[in-house]
Amino acid sequence: MDVEYYDDIIVGGGKAGKTLAPALVASGRKVALVERSLSMIGGGCINVACIPTKTMVASAEVAHTVRHSAAYGIKADTPIVDLAAVIERKRSVVQALRAINLHNLETALGHELIIGTGRFVAPKTIEVATAEGTIRHLTAERIFINTGTRPLIPSVLGLKDAGFLTSESIMEMEQLPEHLIVLGSGYIGLEFAQMFRRFGSRVTVVGQSEQILSKQDPDVAIAVQTRLEKDGIDFLLNAKVLQVERTGNVTSLQLQLPDQAINLQGSHILVAVGRAPTTDTLNLAAAGIAMDQNGFIPVNDRLETSAPDVWALGDINGGPQYTHVALDDYRIIKANLIDGGHRRTSDRPVPSCLFIDPELAQVGLTETEARRQGYTIRVAKLETSAIPRARTLGQTDGMMKAIVDTKTGLILGCSLFCHDAGEVISTVQMVMQAHMPYTVLRDSVLTHPTMTEGLNLLFSRL
């Protein structure tokens, strides 16, 4: 068996892997990056997750704006949604970004960008079945795993036979579902629920938990659900799916609710109950790399796995499944292995954003988490309608909420459910990272009228 020797091998070219590879090459290392498909160059974010979904969210927002233009004094015809054109626009955005990523990787790696499926055959040794039909064996001093996740498919009687959509396949549908049933009331499910409701589908969300967004505070989750119901989305919560059947063009779900069993019928089902790790084909046992019960690769706060000189980056390590976290995983590796630093995952606050309209952004602890951890807290709340900018935009739905440590005056966490929340949350995060008290945001001179100015008002409530 011929073995090719490298300093570093990266398995998976997602956000962390594709950014790490050029940095390692620039530091003088001989690097191979193994990516399973040209269609996944750049990782899941660009090809099947963040970028395509937010592109389609933008189209849905345009349809919504046109539909409600009379409220702004503009008379427009009822929008005609050409879903095929929406999908084509999404594809063009994705293809352009994929081409940029391919160019960057080929420039940095040359022929060491290997398209194929890799699996461990021994510690630090990878067997790659290439796209050309050959088998290559690679070994390296260090290995970085960045293979990401895929849609999680639950074990429900009849689901596979009935057929279903995932967060990937639904973005290739060129015909609008008449009635879309969304299984899952988390980030993925809610984004698609509002998107397709605004395209014109009837939408029902089926959630297993008692509230949507089960990790959020109840008051925030209720505010989000109320807003989505205003869009015409129906919710069935605390529901267990017992069986799925399909007859002709109708899909039937037998649901058990707390007080009754019902039969829910729709034209399509979207399964959006979470993400599963792409580790099943890696043969990790051959390399002595441990997995948890769900198939993720546990790491310490330096992203090291159970095997020496093997790191796991991005979604695959079981941490927060956000592209910006994967990027910071790269920064940690670069700091520790290239720059001689000592960065850890425990040093970073992690923001998130649910890209519905209005957006829901979060950083730090929720009120529930802060109380559970024993903090003595003060809670500030502000209705979005109190913000002048929100009124000028006609975007008055939502709320702001902040959690402050009574003893120190430091901000422990913040939830913003308002227009441009994904942008405004960064201001809060910077204050938190600088360990400055909440009074900085209360008393700063912030531009008027902006949504960020709402932070003045929010923290004045304390």
Helices and strands as residue ranges (DSSP letters): E 3-11, H 15-26, E 31-35, G 38-40, H 44-48, H 50-67, G 69-72, H 83-109, G 110-112, E 113-122, E 125-130, E 135-145, E 149-151, H 159-162, G 169-172, E 179-183, H 187-199, E 202-206, H 218-230, E 234-236, E 240-247, E 250-256, E 261-266, E 268-271, E 275-277, G 284-287, E 310-312, G 314-317, H 323-333, I 334-338, G 345-347, E 352-354, E 359-364, H 367-372, E 377-383, G 384-386, H 388-393, E 399-405, E 411-418, H 421-433, H 439-443, H 454-460
